[in-house]
Amino acid sequence: MQTSKIKILHILHSVGGVDVSLRLILKSIDSSRFDSIVIHGLNDTKEDFKSDKNERITAFQTSIERNISPIKDLKSLFFIIKTIKKEKPNLIHCHSAKGGILGKLAASYTKTPCFHTPQAYSYLSAENKLKRKLFLGLEKFFSRLENKILASSISEQNRAISEVGYSPKKVMVFSNSILPISSISDLQIPKTWPDNYICSVGRPSFQKNIELMLEVLAEIKKEKDDIHLVLMGVGFHSPNLDRVKNNIKTLGLKNNITLLEWTKREDIFNIISNAQLYISTARYEGLPYSVIESLALAKACVVSDADGNRDLIENGKNGYVVKSDNPTFFSEKIISLLNNKALLKEFENYSKTKFDKEFNMNNNIKKLPNIYEEEITHYQINQ
């Protein structure tokens, strides 16, 4: 056991759930034992990273971006290597697809132990077979370097082993987790939707599959004309937003949906808390924070059978996992819960219990120091 503080370097493109994940880790891990530093993109987050003592964490910026850019990526790699040589971290923890590629290369060059948390593998975002094969090939190549996966969910762990090709010995799980939501603030935005509504968080994109969500809403409307969906988070990086708006018109859903482009986290909690239930039609996830938040807020969920979703929702216990992209099947599950208040309450109670047992950061953060320390020791022994 080291007597001095252990230095952890986090590398990431700090947006969305990846940003949320790192901030929760930094706010929860004991800063008297761990000295955290961060390298992130020039154009991602603008907020300081804070420790458990609410102190500003040292952060460096370089041109880490979502898309592949050989010149910018090479520049970032050189910057990361230079920073590693200067800061001398005991371990690198890289997050996101781009953070993973750059971090693994830099760790291999500098001979530094390295964890990668994919938060949903990059090849899952490919909309055609050729791109998927290319991205998966890249992940397989980087799996041969000296690094390990610290998966955000059991599903991600299984995918790292069965598809990417990591040895089971090189894959561990530290589930995405949140702090308990102790209170609900009043809405800071005007409430323009009815009191009875269902909700979701998801930017219009290939991943979130909002087009299917609209088809589901249209099916529900055939039986419940007053059904209303509040969809949050449609403003940032929403490549399919125009298509979604057109589909809303085509399906006659103008009066059945509210699109919120940007919403504070406190408002999201308020909206989820007051919703009848939460839905997700995502094609893939790491371990989605919006669903974890729904469990913490004691909400039943109806979700697609995607990585992450199936780790959080137990079919028939705290919601339904729909193993089909048929909007009719989806709508039937939602309607059945809206029509059965007793069952809905039963699911809500189980959601809260599941959160407390499995996804409470106050409990789970205790596991991370041991994971870090054991990997550092293992790496030193084997050098």
PyMOL commands that set and color helices and strands:
alter all, ss='L'
color gray80, all
select helices_A, chain A and resi 16-28+70-87+97-110+122-125+129-142+154-164+168-170+210-223+241-250+254-256+265-273+289-296+309-312+327-338+341-358+361-381
alter helices_A, ss='H'
color red, helices_A
select strands_A, chain A and resi 6-11+34-41+59-62+91-95+114-117+148-151+171-173+198-201+229-232+257-260+278-280+301-304+319-322
alter strands_A, ss='S'
color yellow, strands_A
deselect
rebuild
show_as cartoon
